[in-house]
């Protein structure tokens, strides 16, 4: 019983261990899409136990791997475009401030629950980030504390990139709406990178892992009917929208049968909420409407 309990998700923070295990295995491939030398130690034995225990755990590694690779590129390109700060909300066990080639004077701020921050600081205690790194222990569900933080960070930069990797799907639509509006109101948040699921994908995810995440108190929730257009209503203009499935095909990470389907069926750009669609999006802050 104790062994089984150790192989179950206990809370939303455990998903970070599971995803870190995916990054570790990708990094150890000869043709790796990225190199995360910290992922294995961050995941720990428990991360790999969770990966083994999750239904279809290794067969569905490719969306997580592609997400990491695409977001890495977005970080590089937004820094080249003038981003002067990166704010990573629900940063989990992301090691980008250690593993990427970043400007030494870049300020990178990570926000997550106190337990996750403590685990990460302990695991990386002997390592040095390549840029200026700050961590904030905060429950993002605390609206007042979140708004204070966003206002304080906005005052420290002119053109920030916000990352919400693996966060939005666990939030209610009202929470995502509030976050979108608060980021826009900050003024200094220019770009926003995030992953996104369609309602069709949410149903698939719930069939695959719904019981496990639900028992951990972190059910999948957010999958807007309007897809990326949801954010346009909150004054965030889509700059890039990547379909994970076809991005994985281009990057050589789909299992052979899925890769065959990707060659046989052309990517569709029309939006259908019933379609099983997962993507990585980059949004840019739109100017407020003129009265």
C-alpha positions, 0 to 999 in steps of 0.5 A: 500500500505504501508503494502504491501511495507513493506512485499516485499524484498527491497534489498539483505540485506532483505534476511538476515532478512527472513533467521533469521526468519527461524533460530528463528522458528527452535530454538524454536522447542522442537527438535531444531537442533541448538539454536540461541537465537538472531535470533528472535530479529535480524529478527525483525517483518519485518523478519517474515512479509517477511517470511509470504509474500514469496511464500511457505515461511514456506514450504521451511524452511528446506533447510535454517535450514539444511544449518545452522546445517551443517555449524555449524558442519563444523565450530566445526570440522575445529576448531578442525582440527586447524583453527585459524581464521574464515572469514565470507563473507556476514555474514548477521545476523549470530550469531555464534560468540555469540551462539556457543561454540568457543575458547575465543582466536579465531578471527572471522571476519564478512564482510558485507554491512555498513547497515547490519553491523549497524543493527547487531551492534545495535541489539546485542549492549548488548550482548558479543561474546564468541570469538574475533569478528571484523566486516568490513563494505565493499561492496564485489562487490568492487574488489579492496577493497575486494582484499585488505581485503583478503590480510590483513586478510591472513597476520593475520592467518595461517589456516583460514576457510572461510564461504560464506553462502547464498552469491554465488548464487547472484554473477556472475560466473566471480565474483565467479571465482575471489573470488575463485582465490583470496582466493587461492592466499591468502595462509592462507585460508585453508578451504571454506564452502559454499552452492551451487545450480545446474542449475536445482535448480536455475530454481526452485528457480526462479519459486518460488522466482525469481520475489521477489528477482529480484525486490529487485535487487538481482536475483539468478545467480550462479549455475555452470554447473559442480557443485562442480567440478567448484571449483576444476578448481580453486584449491579448493578440495571438502572434503564434499558435502552434498545434502540438500534434503537427509541431511534434511531427515536424520535430520528429517526436510523434510515434510512428502511427501518429506521424503517418496520420500527420503526413496523410492529413493536412493541418487544419487552421479553422477552429472546432472546439470538439477537435482534439487540439492542444497548442502553444500560443504566444500573445502580445498585449493589444492597446486598449480600445479608444472610447 
